[in-house]
Amino acid sequence: MVASRLSLRSKLAAGAAAVLLAACGGGELLLLTIVTPLNGAWRLNDDVAREGIIILSPDGEAQLFSSQYDVTASLLNPVDFCGAQDDGSGQLAMVGRYDNGRLTLRAADTANRPTCIDGTITSLIRFDAVATGVRPARFYINRRVEVRLDLGLWVSEGGRTQLKFSSFLSVDNDTQDSPIRACDVSPGQTAATLDGVLDGFQTATATRPRIDALTEAGQAAPRYTAVEFVDGATLTLRNAAGQSITLKRQRETTPSTCN
């Protein structure tokens, strides 16, 4: 199986062009620059030994279907305590706000603490913070992308292609071959269960999380290829005819499952 997968990889063209992204939430269309799952392990300058940001709330669903929300977080190995007192834990409780790609955080111990971290999500895994107080401009890299492919239904424009994924929480950067399953529930087609393997964000090539092929059991040819997690609201893929298709994540009135 590994040999056939590598052979298939060598034949597939990589990547899709960046697009303006949208997320569907209830009846409201939320236009966002990028829908980035905040959960993971954000590390200063991509260094695990340095300061880190862990988002504690809201949950993944709230992040993926909302453009604005309140945030609680924990600052690991803080460079400074943002005006709060050091309690000896090596961590600092933070509160803040996410607003269409901008994230601001301050110490949570009192209501009047100044903003300590203020920045913008600039890619699926990068958060650029501006200078605040004694803190210089800097960046954080998310070392684990919370893809949550199972949340919602993935639908193409016009609804001709529809995929539902089995539960899959997160994938570390530079990991490969994590088994994953999808159910093809496209109208007018025979429903099918498809299997594949998911690779995490590849930092050397800036390749986003990707499934090279989704194939029905017993079939030699995959039904879909080059499935790429563009961001929290968008997948791109190619169908069996080689056509490029964009799928958007839609909230389900009645959540379904794929087993």
N, C-alpha and C positions, 0 to 999 in steps of 0.2 A: 504493500500500500504506500509506504514511504517513497519507494522508487517511482511509482506511477505519479504520485503527487509532485515530486520534484520535476518529472518530465512535463507534467501539465504546467507547472510554474514557468518553465522555460519558454512556453509558447504563449503565455498570456501577456498582454500589454498592461503596463502599470498605470494606476492613477486616473483621476478625473479632474477636470478644471475646477477651480474654486468658484463657488456660486454664492449669491445672496441667499441667506438661509431664513426659513420661517418655521414656526412651531404652531401647531393647532392646539388651543386650549379652550374647551367648551365651545361656545359659538363665536369666540373672539379670535381673530388672527393676530398673532403677536410677531411683529417684525423685529428680529434680533440680528445683530452683527454676527454673532456666533453663539450657538447653544452649547455651552461647555459644562459637562458634569463637574461640579466642584469637589465632590468626594474623592479621596485619594491621599497622597502624601506629597504635599508641595514643599520642595526643599530649596533653600536659598542657593543660587548658583549651581543647582543640581548636585549639591554636596550633602550626603546623608549625615555628616558630622556637624552640619551647621543648622541654623535656624529653620524650623519647619512650621507649616500651617496645616492643621487637621480640621476640616469642616465637620461639625457635629450635627447641625440641623440647618435647614429642613432636610427631609428625606429626598431620595432620588427622584421620585415622581413629581414632587413640588418643584424641584429644580428644572425638570425637563418640560414642564407644561406651564411655567410662569416666567414672566419677564422681570418681575420685581418681587423680592421677598427679604425678610429679616434673616440674619445669619447668626449662629453661635459657633465659636471655634476655639481651638486650643493652640497656643503658640508654644512650640517646643524649642528648647535651648534658646530662649529669647536673647537677642543682642542687647536689649535693654527692656525694662519692664513698663515702658510707655506711660510713665508717671505713677504706676501702681506700686505696691509694696511687694518685695520678694518674700514669698511664704516658704521658700526652701524646697519646693516641689520640682523646680526646674521647668515648670510650665506656667503659662499665663492664660487665664480665661478671657476670651474676647467676645464682643458682640459687634454687630455691624449690619450692613445692608448691601444687597446685590441689586443693581439697577441696569439692565440691558448691557451687560458686559463689564460694568464698573463694579469693583468690590472695595468697600471701605470697612475698616475694623478699628476698634478702640478697646482699651482695657475695660473689663466688665465690672470692676469692683464698685465704681460709683457712676452716676448718670452723666457727670459733667467732664469726663475725661476727653481730651482732644483726640482727633483722628490720628492713629498711629501708623496704619497701613492703608494706602490709597493707590489703587492701580486699575489696570484694564487687562482683561483676558485678550491676548493677541493671537493665540492659536489654541488648538485642542489641549496642549500641555503646558503652555507658557503664560505666566502672569507677570506683567511689567508694573512695578511699583514706582511711584514718583518720590522725590525727596520730601520727607515730613519731619519737622523738628531736627533732631540730631541724626536722623536716619537718611543716608544718601539714596539716590535712585538705584534700583537694583531689580533683579528678576528672580522668580521662583519657577521651578519645573515640577510638574506633577508626574511622579514616578509610577502611578497606577491609575489608569483610565477606567472610570466606572461606566461601562458601556450600557448596562441594563437593557439589552436588546429585547427582553421579554415584556417591558412596559409598553403598552399600547400596540397598535397595529400599524405595520409599515405599508403605505399605499402610494401607488404611482398617480400622476395626474390623470384624471379620468377614471381611476380605480381599476384598470385592467389587470394590474399586477398587485397582489396583496400577500404579504408574508407575516406570519406570527412566529416568534422564536420561543424556545424553551428557556427556562430560567438561567440567566448567566449574569453574574454580578459585575466583576471587574477583571481586568487583565493587566499584568505588569508590563512596563515598557521592555522591549527586546525579548520577551518570551515568544515561543512559537508552539504551534500544534496543540492548542487547547480544544478538545472535542466540543462541538456545538451542534444543535439541531434546530431546524426550521420547519414549519408547516406551510405549504403553499395552499392558500385558500382563495386563489384568484377566481373570480366568477367566470363560469363557462369552461373551466378546466377541471380535470380530475384532481381532486385533493390528493396531496402526496406529502409524505414525511421525507425530509431531505437532511442528509448528514454532511458535515464538513469539519474543518479545524480552523480555529481563529488564532491569528498572530497578533501580539500586542503592537503598540506604537514602536517602530524601529527608529531609534534615535540617530543612527549613522546616516540614514537616507531620508529622514523625516517622513517615512511612510506611515500613514495612519493605520489603526487596527483593521485587519483585512482577512477575508475568507477567500481563498483562491477558487474554491468550487463547492457548490451545494449539489449533492447527487442523491437520487432516489435509490434505495437498496435494490440490488439486482440489475441496475442499469449501468452501462459502461460510460455513456456520455452524461456529463453534468447538465442539470436544468438551468443553473445560473453560475456564472463565473465572475471573478474580479469584484467581489462584494466588499465595498470599502465603507467603513464607519467614518463618514466625513465629519460629522459632529453629532451632538446629542439629538438632533432632529432630522438628520439626513443620512441616507444610505445611497450609494450608487452601485450599479451592477450591470452585467450584460446577460441577456437571455440566450437561449439556445441558438437563435438566429444571429447572434453577435450584436444586437442592437443595444445601445447604452440607455439605461433607464434610471431615473432618480425616484427614490421612495422617500416620503415624509412620514414621520411618526405622528399618528393620530390617537387621541385619547378614545378609549372605548367606553360606551355607555354601560355595557355589561362586559366586564373583563373576561376574555377567553384564555384558553391555555393551549399549549403545544407539548405533547408528551413524546 
